[in-house]
Amino acid sequence: MRITAADVPALERGVALLGSGGGGDTVTSAGLLRRLIESGREPVVHAITELAADTLVVPVGLVGATAAFTEKLPGGDEFGTAIAAIERWTGVRGQALMSIEIGGLNGLLAPVIARQQGLACVDADLSGRGLPRLDQFSVAATGRGVAPAALAEPGGQVVVLAAGSDALVERGARAFLASSGGWAAIALAPIPAGELAGHAVTGTVRAALELGTRALAVGESPDRPALAEALGGRVLARGRVLEVSRHVGSSRRGSPGFGRGSVTLADHQDGALLRLEMENEYLLALRDGEPVASTPEVLSVLDHRTGAPVLCDAIRVGAEVDVVCLAAAPFWTDPRRLPMVRPRAYGIDCDPVVSQ
């Protein structure tokens, strides 16, 4: 699948929707992708079946404060440095790249990095949506593990988290980010393409492009049935935001907590109150106090007029929005993996609500 200039708006909309209110603003990464295409270097994304089983695929992306990425732009060497560091540590050379996360800006970065590094790009990722922590990656859920992981920050520092539990790697990465520029490029150990079906969420780039294409095609201010049909999901509410509250969440496993909060809106259709619980992403929806949707399903808040997804840190009182629920990737509905992304994985005492 070749990504052209005409594909960028749809791909950007698709990864923003899958970010579930997190994953960072896609404007900067979309700009990088556009400039790459304008220079005549259109990226090609390969299905895993198009690669030899022994092709070594390196998961790459950006971790940390995504807002800092727009303020402290990459110098151009960070991703190559992280890839080289993981190759030195593992003693093997990567032949292709994949994203650590399809939701948000990371969903657009992998094709750019792969083209810049002269490597193939693979249609798969380690999240299938937006996720806040390294120890929630698909490789953690399957037992393969996150370590070793190499991080390179804009100031030139490089660290390899060589071993340890997934929680320990997550904690070590956060400590490194806190003492550096706020964000870093990350590269994980190469995974043979033949093993990706068991350890990654596959087909996510194409799925994001198709989702974004349908979302843009429905136009501005669509009615509820049209919006639900276009997105292949449910419209949970359409209304005006009445309240937004924010606070610092509780710490987990010795790590400082992410920002937490809730959003309340009144549904114009019947006056019901919908409350969204959020961390870096929207996690749980309650309608008049009753849970109606939750992670691992993807909850997205859309500006009612434009249809553009609204990030958790950007939602404000008075906004007219549509709250939609998109189906979870089948990878995460597997009972063996669901505990990694259910509400209790975020400290919310609620069973997951998963559509059938």
N, C-alpha and C positions, 0 to 999 in steps of 0.2 A: 504494500500500500504506500503510494507516494503522496506526501503531504504538499499541497500546492498553496499558493497565496489565497485562493478561494476557499480553502478548507480551514484557514486559521480562525475566522470568527466562530464557526460552528464548534471546532475543537476547543477553543477557549471557553465557550458557553458550557460545553459538556463537562469539562474538568471542573469548572466553577460549581456546577450543580452537584457533582459527585463529592466536592469538598465538604458538603453538609454544613456550610457556614464557616469552615476552617480552611486550612491549606494555603492561606495567603492570597493576596491580591494578584491576579493573573496578568495585570497590565504589563509589568516589566518583562516577564518571561514570554508573553505573546509578542512583545516588541523585538526581543532577541530572535524569536522564530521567524518573524517577518523579515528582519534584516538578513538572516541567513538565506531565506528563499529569494529575496531580491538580489542577492549576490550571485544567484545562479546555482545554489547548492541545495536543491530541494531534498529534504530527508526522506528516506525510505524506511518504513517500519515493517518488519518481517513477522509473520505468524511463526509460532514455535515449530510447526510442522515443516516449515521451509528451511530449517537449520539442521545440520548433522547433529546427531544425538550427543556427540562429544564436544560440540561448540561451547566454549566457556563464556558464560554471561555474567557480567559484573553489575550488580544493582547499584545505582548512583542516585544522588539527589541532594537537596539542601535541607539541613536541619537547623532548628533554633528559631529565633524571632524573625518571622518572615517579613515583618514591617521593617526590620533593620536592613533587609536585602535591598529595599528600594532607596534607603538612605545611604548605605555603604555598598555600592555596586561592586561586582566582582572585578578583579584585575585581569581576569582571563586565564589564570593558571591554576586556580583552586581545584577545579574538578580533575584536571590532568594530574595534578600533584597527588590528590587523594587516590586516584586510580593507580598511579605508579607506586605509591606507598603500599597499597594492599597487594600489588603484584610482587613487590620485593619481599613482603612478609610471607606470602603463601608460596612463593617460588614458581608460580605459574602465570602465564600471560593471558589476559582477557582478550576475547575475540569479538565480543558484542556487549552492548549495554542494555539495561532495562531500568525503568524508574522504580524508586522505592515506594512511590505513592502516586496514584493517578489523580486523586482529588486535589484541586488547587494548582498552584504554580509548578509543582514538581511534575504534573502531568504533561507540561509543555517543555520542560527542560531536557529530558532524556534524548529526544530526537536532535536537539541542538548540540548537546555534548557529544553524542555519537558521531554526528557529521563533522564536528570540529576535530575529534580524535581519530577520524578515519576508520571507525568501527561500525558494525551493523547495529541497528536498533531493533529491539524485540518487543512484540506486542504483548506485554505482561507487566505486572507490578507486584509489590509486596503488600498492598493494602486493599485495593479494590474500591476505595472511597477515601475520605480524609481521616487520618488517625493521628493522635498527638504524640505517641510514645514509640520508641524503638522496640520495646519489649512487647508490643502488640503486632509487630510485623508478622506476615504469614509464616516466615521461617521460624519464628518463635512458637507459633501455634502448632506447627508440625513437628517440633522438636529438633529441627536442624540447627537452630540457634543463630543469634545475631553476630556473635564474635567469630572471627576477628573483624574489626571495623576500623577503617582509617578516616580521620577527619583532618581537613586542611582549612584554616581560616584566612580571611583576607590579609591579615598582617604577616603571614608567612609561617606561622606555627603549624606543625603537623604532629598528630598523635595517633598511635595505633593502640586500640583497646584489644589486646591480644587474646584474652581469655576471660572466663567468668560467666556467671549466669546472665540471662537476658536483662534482668533487673539491674544487675551490677553494671552492665554495659550502658544501659539507659542513664544510670546515675553518674557514671564517669563522663559520658558525653555532655550532660547538663553542666557538670562542674567545669569542663573545658570551655563550653560556650559562655558561661558566666564570666570567665576570666579573659575572654578574647573579644571578638567584634560583635558578638550576639548571634552570628550565624556562621555555618561552616559547610563546606562540601563534604559529603560522606560517600565512601565506597565500601561495599561489603565483599567478602570472599566470592570468587567466581563460582557459579552453579552450572553444571552441565545442562545443556538445553533439553536433553532427554529426561531430566529430573524436574523440570520446571512445572509440569502439569500437577505434580504432587506437592510442590512447595510454594507456588505462586498463584496469583489470580490472573488468568490468561484472557487474552482478547480484549483488554480494557481500553486500549487506545482506539480501536475501531468502535467499541461500544460508546465511548465518550463522544466520538465524532458523530455517530448516528443520533445519539441523544441530543447533542447540540444542534444538529441539523433540524430535527423535529421541533425543538424548542423555538428556534428562530422562525421556522416556517409558520407557526401558529399566530405570529404577529403580536402586536401590543394589546393589552387589556382584553385577552380572550375570556369567553365565559367559562364557567367551571368544567362542564363536560369536555369542551374542546381542549382545555389545558390538561385535564386528566388523561385524555386520549393521546395527546401529543407526547406527554412524558411517560406514558405507560405506568402511571401511579395514581395516587389518591390526592385530592385537594382536601386538606383537613380544615381549612378556614380561609376566609377572605375578610379582612377588616382592618381597623385602625389600631395601631399599637398604643395601648393605654399606659403601660408601665414597663420600665427596664430597670432591673436591679443588678448590681455587680458586687462581688466580694472575692477575697482570696480563698481558694479551696484548701481543704485539709491536705497535709503532706501524706505521701505514700512511700513506704519502704525507705524512709530517710531522706527522700527528695522533697524540695519545696513544692507546694501545690500550685497548679495552674489557676488562672482566674476563673471564677465560677459566676453564674448569674442566672436570671430567668427573665422571660419576656411574656407579657400578658396582652392579649388583644381580644376585642369583641367581634364575633363573627357577624357580618352584616346580614346574613341569611336568617338567623334565628336568635341572635343576641347571646348565644352561648359564649362562655369565656374559654379561650384556649391559652394554656400556659406552656411555654417551652423552657425546659431546663437545659442549660448550656455550659460547656467548658470551653475548649478551643473550638468545638463543634456543637451543633444542636443535637441533643442526646435523647430527650424524652418529651412527648407531647401529651398533655392531659386536657381533656375536654370536660368542663364543669367538674374537675377533680378526678375524672376517670381516665386511666392510661389508654391511649388510642394508637400510639405508634412509638417506637423506640429504636435506638441502635440495636442491631447492626443495619436496620433499614436506614436509608439516607433521608434525613429531614432537611429540607431547604426552604429558605424564606426568600420570596421573589418580590421585587418592586412591582406593584400591581400595574403600573403604567408601562414600564419598559420590559418587564420580565427578567431583568438582570438579578442574579443572586445577591443577597445582602449578607455580608460577613457578620459573624457574632460580635466582633468589636466595632461594627459600624451601624448596627441597628439603633434607632432612636425613637423616642415617643412621638406620636403623630404620624408616623409613616403608614401609608396604605400598602398593605402587603398581601400576598397569597402564601400560605404555608402548604407545602406539598410533601408527600412521602413517596420515595422511590424504593423499589424492591432491593433487598440486600443481595449482594453477590452470593450465589449458592455456596461458595467456599466457606462463608461465615455462618450459614445456617446449619452446617454440619454440627451435630451435638458435641463432637469432640473439640470443635474450635470456637463454638459460640461463647463459652465462658470468657474468652479473651476480649470480647467486644460488647458484651451485654451491659446493661446499666450498672450492675454491681461492680464491673471492672473499673468504673469511674466513681465509685463510692455512693451510687444512688440505690437506695433500698427498694428495688422494683424488679419484677421479673420482666424479661424481654417480651415485647409485643411484636410478633412477626406475622405478616399477612400470609395467608395460604393461597 
